């Protein structure tokens, strides 16, 4: 899975009020938390299951809590964070809907990023090649991918509407996580990575 | 001879004894008129005294955490795996202190010490000490060493409980706490096991209500059974099965009650060797200190409220096969620290070694532990090192 690259760090950072309390689900090596701590003076924790990534967080002085997200967030109280972040993680979990609910129970607002399966390259590979798409943002073969729930921007927005989740902000990026204005015209066709700022129902 | 020690050993060490003449009030309401602590140190204190680490020992531990007392010692200190140059608690960066706790039987004032009021060993009259009492006495030791605040207080099991208590009782004297294989308080089942261990000792005919010293006997069988029981709770089912299986020492069933299975032989050996080095009255005291430990009790049973006193950053580590203090118990600690908005990291280490895993050099465990300690080392000054204290 591609790690967070600078442009999306900056966008997420711009969305977050300075001094907030943050919970980062699937925090990886802690790069996002480190960036937000430095740029936005946030405090908080990352949740991670991979032992090597936990060690890297500890090396970087990031608070990291070994957690299996599939087990939910029962160790965290309602309203205990200003933001719960989930970058490139939602598509890897089994209980997607429950985790979204949990996210907006524990946090007052959410930030989600995910690879857009509706991008034209994915559509083309499936429609013309008849094969499961392999693209830069989804680089694995169908049989070894950690991405077990693939969905498009329209799918995600529909789910949010059904659940009453507010879509506060949305941006799409290309595979290098760059922002280009043209992409926003047809986000579900041109966007490779989607960024959402969510509010409670 | 020293050159024969491994390069990552602290080498030869000599314990020191320290006498405290100022009375120490205890949780039980009694006061120790004075007391002695025996302790060891490894590494050197830096010029601004910012690199000191306190190691807290568990139930049967003592002040001899690392290195060797004599060149021909068969075994180093009890946590030699973790303390030394290049080890997680790196003595090239840290000045490490470990003392035998009050009530112990390895040099610090305890049941085997002479009661100044009677001229005889305290025996069962030694007050029941608590984790808070230990922390208070360790603070006196820090005062003596000129250490205003510890870079870290570190311990496994009952030692981890002392590290937690330090964060609550002396928030401005501890910068980091490393709490390994511990629990926020004992479960009912934990207390039940301790009670069986105590009953084994208390019901031994040689116990004599704790006054066995003057009779020249020790409650050998009771202490041995207590230790055997304890050992079962330190190992995991899988670990025991892998190590001992159902192997028979003589390869056949003998239809008698001597030790036949390898596990029986192992437990008896552990029990026997323990009797030679540990005091039964101390064992009773240590199990009580465990049972009584409950930092939340002072805060309406709200552990998060207890941790709101704390300022230290914490590392919590648990082991998958530890059923004595399971990962769920460590997560209770983490949950309370998060609710208290304290800095905490938590790692659960896969292992088959049960509760004892905290003493083992498990690569995953040591990577995490080392990474954390390197951060701690990065915060302390590496200015001129003071002469060895």
Interface residues (C-beta under 8 A of the other chain):
Chain A: X21 X43 X45 X51 X54 X55 X57 X58 X59 X61 X62 X63 X64 X65 X66 X75 X76 X77 X80
Chain B: X315 X331 X334 X335 X338 X339 X341 X343 X344 X345 X346 X347 X348 X364 X367 X368 X371 X372 X374 X375
